[in-house]
Amino acid sequence: MRYIVPVQAVVTAADFDREPTDTELDAIEAEMPLISARVALLDVQIALLDRASSELDERRWRRARRRVLAARRELANLSATAFVPEVGA
C-alpha cells in the first residue's frame, strides 16, 4: 500500500512559495481605495479611544465612514459591471 500524504505535502507546499499573479495584483489594486478608506476610519477610531469626542472628531469620524461606504459602493459597481455582457457584441 502506498501513502499519498508525502506526495500531497509536496504539491500543496509549492502554492505558498509563489509570487502573486497579475490577476491577483489587479484585484488588490481594485480594492485599494476601500482598503485605504478602512485604514483612515480605523485611525479615527483609534484616536477617539483615549479621549472624549468633540464636534470636530465626530465630523471626522462621519467623513471617514462615508468614504468607506462610497469605496464599497464603487467596488460593488465595478464588480457588477465586470459581469454584465455587452449588448450587440
N, C-alpha and C positions, 0 to 999 in steps of 0.2 A: 504494500500500500504506500502510495506517495502522498506526501502532505503538500498542500498548496500554500500554506501560510508563509514560508520563506519567499516564494515567488511573488506572492501578493504584496509583501512588505517592500520588495524592491520596486514594484510597479507604482505603488502609492507614494513612495518616498520621493520620486522624481517630480511630482506635482508641486511640492513645496520649494524646490530649488530653482524654479524658473522665474524669469522676468515677466512682468505684466504684458499682455498682448496689446496691440494697438486699439482693439475694441474695448478692452478694459480701461485703458488710459482715456479713451474718448468718453466713456461712461463717467469716469471720475471728473473729467473736465466739465461735463454737462451738469454734474451735481455740485460743482464748486461754489456757485452763488448761494445755494442752500446751506452748504457747509459753513461758509463764511458768515452768513446771517445767523446761524445757530451759535457759532463761536461768539459773535457780538452779543447775542442775547445772554449767553452764559456769563460773559464778562460783566454785564449789567447786574445779573442776579448775584454774582459773587460780590460785587461792590456793595450791594444792598444787604448782605448778610450781617454785617457788623455795625450797622447804624440805622437810625430811623430814616425813612424815605421822605424826601422833600417833594415839593411840586415838580421841580426840575428832574429829580430822579424818576418820578412816576411817568413824566413825559418821555424820558429817555428809555424806560422800560417798554412803554407802549409803542414807541417808534421802532425799537428793536424787534418787538413781537410782530408788528406789521410787516417788517422786512422779511421775517421768516415765513409768514403766511403768503406774501407776494412771491417769494422764491419758490415755495411749494407749489403755488398755482402755476407759475411759469414752467416748472419742471413737469407738472402733470399735463399741461397743454402741449409741451414739447413731445412727451412720450405718446400722447394721444394722437397727434398729427403724424407721428412716425409710422403708425399702423393703418392709417386711412389710405385706401388706394386712390390713385388719381383718376379723375373722370376723363374718359376719352383716351386713355393711354393704352 
